[in-house]
Amino acid sequence: MPNKFYKLDESQNIIPVNTINDVADMFDDFKKRKVGHTCIGDIEISTVFLCIDHNYTNNGPPVLFETMVFGGEFDGECRRYSSWDEALSGHEKWVKKLGGEIKEKKSEKFNRFDIIDID
């Protein structure tokens, strides 16, 4: 049976783990799971690492990231991805589709780029 639980290391590499308890620290600190969070007016776009494989077919790679739109005409839209890079790209596509602008901000703690939108 394929592994179902995963965590990210400091470089956003996906690490398989044995139990849900092994990812408890990621659930406690949302910043460790955040790929991007953008607000465009009353619309929010959130992309996160899920920690649990959402590929229920067991065919193909684990599905571990999710972008969701809250508000506006696309409220409730959801897209899922298998890698950090796919998730980041998917987040950027939603931001652009909804009329936002991508601005990169260096995050010293995690040594990565967050997507932010400044109105």
Number of C-alpha atoms within 10 A of each C-alpha: 4 9 13 20 21 24 24 17 11 11 9 18 12 17 11 16 15 11 13 14 11 14 18 12 11 19 16 10 10 11 13 19 19 17 23 22 18 23 17 17 10 8 17 17 22 20 27 23 30 19 25 19 19 19 16 9 8 14 8 8 14 21 20 24 27 22 23 20 23 16 15 13 10 13 13 12 13 14 15 20 22 19 18 19 13 14 23 21 13 19 27 21 14 20 25 11 10 17 10 19 17 17 11 12 12 11 10 8 9 14 11 15 15 19 21 18 17 10 8
